[in-house]
Every structure is written in C-alpha cells, then in structure tokens.
Amino acid sequence: MNFVKSIILTMVVALTSLSAVAQPQLLEPVAWSTSVEQLADGEYRIDFKATVDEGWHLYDMGPYEGGPIATSFTFDPIEGYELVDGVKPNRESTREMNEIFEMEIGHYDGEVLFSQVVKAPNGAVVNVLVEWMACSDQCTNGENEFSIKLGNPAEKAEASVDAADTASKGGSIWSFILSAMGWALIALLTPCVFPMIPMTVSFFLKGSGSVAKGRFRALMYGLFIVVLYTVPIGIIIFLTWLIGGDAVTADIFNWLSTHWLPNILFFVVFMVFAASFFGAFEIVLPEKLVNNSDAKADKGGLVGIFFMALTLVLVSFSCTGPIIGSALIQSTSGEVWTPIITMLAFSVVFALPFTLFALFPSWLKQLPKSGGWLNSVKVVLGFVELALGLKFLSVADQTYHWGILDREVYLALWIAIFSLMGLYLLGKLKFKHDSDMPYLSVTRLVMAIITFSFVVYMIPGMWGAPLKALSGYLPPVQTQDFVMTAGTASATTSEATPQSGVKYGDVLELPHGLEGFFDLDEAEAYAKKVDKPLFIDFTGHGCVNCREMEARVWSDARVLDILRNEYVIVALYADDKLKVDEADWVTTESGKVLKTLGKINSHYALTTYGVNAQPYYVLQGNAGTPMVAPRGYDLDVQGFIDFLQSGIDAYKAGK
C-alpha cells in the first residue's frame, strides 16, 4: 500500500514539474509557402513551395489507390479563369518499394516546388486546398488553405500566412492539451476528488440489471462529467463569437490575458486558493446547491447518473477550480476552439478513472486509503498555486510598465516559495491539517531533492543567467537591474542601429542588448535610409512562446549576429497598454478608435496578415511587403537562421 502511495506522490511532483517548467511542442513537419509570377497578360504561374523537415519525407502526387495520401491541389472554380495543364513538380520524386502498402511510392525530401499555370483576369483571387501526408518513424497528414490574389505583388506572401500560422498554432495547441491532461491527473489526487472514487463505486454497485446495462451507465457517467466541464465554456465562447465574430472574441481573450483587472483578479484568486490549500479556510460551493444535486442523484436512470456527475463536479470545485483556471487562461490566445479543446482534454482525463472504477469496482481494493498523504498533495499544490499566481501579476506589471515584478524580484519569490516547499517535504514545516510524520519516506526525500535542485537551478538567474527552461514564465531579462554579461552586448552593436531617441524606447527594450524600433513607420524609414531589410517581431509581454523564442533561438550567437548586423529590428507589442499620442490613433473600419500601442499593433497584424497570435516574424523589404513566408513559433535554431538568410537573399535579389 505504501508503495502505491509512493508512486502516486512521485507522479504529483513529476507532473508539477512538467506544468511549471516545460511546454512540449508539436510542429508540422512540412512548411508551405506560395508565390505568383505573371507570365503574360492574363496568365500567371502559382508556385507552392514545400519545405520538409529533416528526417521526414513528403509523398508525391501519386495517385495511390489503397496507399498513402498523395499530395493534391484542389482549386475552387471562379468565373473567367482556367487551369493550364496540371500541377507540375520541379523535380522527380524518389521512388521506393513500400512493403506495408505493397506498391512503389514516390516521395520528396528537403524542398520541392509545385507549379500551376493559371489564366485569369488581373486581381482575381484563387482559393486552393493542399492536402498532403508526410512520414518519418511516424506519419502525419495535413491540409493548408491558400487564398492567392493574382497580379498584385503585395499579396505574394499573404497566402503563406495560413501555413506558417497553422504550424505555430498547431504546436501551441498540443502544449495546451498536454498541460491540461497533466493538470487533470494532478486534480485526481486532491482531497476534494480522490475520496469521490469510492462514492462512485458505491453508487454503481447499488444499481441492478445486466452487465451490459451497467457498462452503459458507467460510460454515460463519464460522458456527463466531460459534458459538464466542456459545454458551459463552449456555450460562452460561441455566444461571444456569434454576437461579435472573430474580432470581438479575440478582443475579449486579449482583454482577459493582458488587462490589469482580470490579471489582478486571477492573481488574488490564486493566492486565496493557495491559502485554502494550506488549511487557512475551506472553499466550498453553497451547501444547498450541492445537497440538491446529491438528492437528485438517488433517482434512477440517466437522470440519476447525470446528477451524480454534477455532484462530483460541484464537490470537487474547490480543488479543480484553480487548476481549470490555469489550463484555460493559458489557452486564451484569441482562438475560439483552443479553450474548448483544452477543457475537453482536461475533462476526458479527469473523467476516465471514475468511468473505469464504475466499470470495474473490484479495482477499488488496489487504491490507497484516504489520509494525511492527500493533505500533503494539497499543500504541495498550494505552493505551486503561489508560484503560478505570480505570472498574472507579472503580465499586468509588464503591459502597464509598473515596475513591481522585475525579473530578479520574481525569481527571488520563486526561490523562496520552492525552498519552503522543499522544507515542507522534509517535514521541517507543518500545516493545520497535516498528520504526524514519524519518519521521512523515500518518496518525500526524492521530491525534496527535485525541488531543491530546481531552486539551485534558479539561483544563477539572480545574476542574469538565461534559465532557458523557464524563459516563458519569467519576466524578460532586460527588466533585471543587474546582469553580469550586460556590458558585452553594446560592444558589438552595429553602426546601422539606432542609439537614442527611439519612439517608445523609454519604456520598451529589445532582448540580448539588441537595438531597434517599436514603431513600424519609424523603422521602415530607417531601414530605407541604411538600405537593410526589416525584421518585424509581433510579440507580447504576456506571450510565453515569445520569451521561449528569445531565450532559446534568438540567444544563439549566429542568430544574434544576423539580427544585429543584417536587419533593422522592430518589435510590435500586441498587448502593451501605453496610450499613444492622438496623432497616432487608428480608426478601424467599424469606426472604433484605437488609442493604445498594443491595440494598434494587434489591429495591424490582424488586418495585414490575418493573425492575432504571437510570436509572428515577418521579413519585409523596402517595398513594404514580405519577402518570404512569415514564420511563427518554432524552436529550430537552424530553421530560424535559414529563415533569416532567405530574407537577406530575397532582399539582395530584389535590388
């Protein structure tokens, strides 16, 4: 029994470390971009470039009946245009006998260009759906939609926005899903939830009928739990979207994730829940609400099962509330589906054990009994709540430039919090509801070692160490007062970078000692003056992935050298609350006046590139148009270097 408890407690600290430190990413192995070249009056060639990641291969156009998905291009018909021949690749595919499909199959590695000649009037918009499949030691298939305007060079890179943005969002949504699943496993081990498992078994043992009927009841119980967690948030999001559309939904999520009011509110809520986890008081829903639900659960049929599920959701609220909040708030990036999918992932994992124990009640004998170890789990979660709650205060602090939580202050608090957590695990601290601990278990010792190792890892950050594993959660290093390597960056600053008097430069700063701009017009004028391409960084103070890119990719010496010497950099913050001068206000098509720097930059990104997520990188030439396909979140350093180099090559070729 003690062994089972040890396994469970070890899982808690592992999942806690996962949720607090890492954000796994899964990116598309094939990046698509498009370009258009006018061949004659009314005749154009559309090029689709596929860049296949190393170790992967993209299947050719086949077709393969009973085989893999071949690459295909579907053009929506429009009036007055025709396709000349078909889509042609620029090289032959590598053909090999596939033992699984028992046929010869062709594939491409590296880069391949597919071209289609189109006859159409100038200005026509061609919509194309590209379907493909790529494999390495596993396979994945995808779809990319492009809307390509013919005859206007400014639209060349527009179609590639969807592909790059899809890769970025595809990676981030998987991180949200994995994070939500981890939180769900942690929630199961809290004192509000774990004791509900025997109650579930007792409820289903009272039911009568056939084995098939019992299984149906158990499966419906799990389904109702998922529905009760997922449907309410889905209804709220879709009502918002139906009433106001994408723009309003994005505005609401942007407000939730960056405005001081919700962030301070979330910070206070996390502190209150942490105090509750430490035993200061108990947070419960109104007793009448829970009792009414519990009473209706005694009814037979699906109604009783539904109210049993509702009782579980209500009773477990005091422990799952902050966990659900953490999962949802991480996914508020302006997407309609992301929070719903995140909540679905959480609820499925959360409901699974209850469903399984309802199906197989005998498993109950294998579970450890409720006791003091559950309160230990709750206290450990209290420390984690304290640490994660600071992120909300930090976001408000950065977007409004309060200067309360600079990086060293934030780190000092985390070091103190996790040091106290380590002492608690060693039994040096005791809370109100803790049981006596006559000896230190191996599990607690291992958890304490992990915790103190984490503390030791953070300590060099007080002197400016990058702490790349935590880059997404910490304030940017430029907010730190003392950095031991601070003097080295300015020594290598290029002559083609601004030194002083930059607009908004008194409140904003680029990472790694880089110099640049924070206003697009000012940056474009300077880029023309020094004859350099422009690196546009759509970023945000509260953007976790932006900090990771800066810490893990930008920090590479080769990347810094290119950014510092080959580009003029402009960082456009999409969540900054600085009110700009009236002359810089922007009036939208609906008549809304945008007065803050963040809203103006966010509106520009949405209307120009169709994106509202960060980071998003655009390489722009002096003509004011992108030179290559923009790039989203991707921690591949060499890929980022290739991206920057492709912009330099395109800039030189266009001169």
Secondary structure, 3 states (H helix, E strand, C coil): CHHHHHHHHHHHHHHHHHHHHCCCCCCCCEEEEEEEEEEECCEEEEEEEEEECCCCEEECCCCCCCCCCCCEEEECCCCCCEEEEEEEECCCCEEEEECCCCEEEEEECCEEEEEEEEECCCCCEEEEEEEEEEECCCEEEEEEEEEEECCCHHHCCCCHHHHHHHHHHHHHHHHHHHHHHHHHHHHHCCCCCCCHHHHHHHHHHHCCCCHHHHHHHHHHHHHHHHHHHHHHHHHHHHHHHHHHHHHHHHHHHHHHHHCHHHHHHHHHHHHHHHHHHCCCCCCCCCHHHHHHHHHHCCCCHHHHHHHHHHHHHHHCHHHHHHHHHHHHHHCCCCCCHHHHHHHHHHHHHHHHHHHHHHHCHHHHHHCCCCCHHHHHHHHHHHHHHHHHHHHHHHHHHHHHCCCCCCHHHHHHHHHHHHHHHHHHHCCCCCCCCCCCCCCCCHHHHHHHHHHHHHHHHHHHHHHCCCCHHHCCCCCCHHHCCCCCCHHHHHHHCCCCCCCCCCCCCCCCCCHHHCCCECCHHHHHHHHHHHCCCEEEEEECCCCHHHHHHHHHHHCCHHHHHHHHHHCEEEEEECCCCCECCHHHCEECCCCCEECEHHHHHHHHHHHHHCCCCCCEEEEECCCCCECCCCECCCCCHHHHHHHHHHHHHHHHHCC
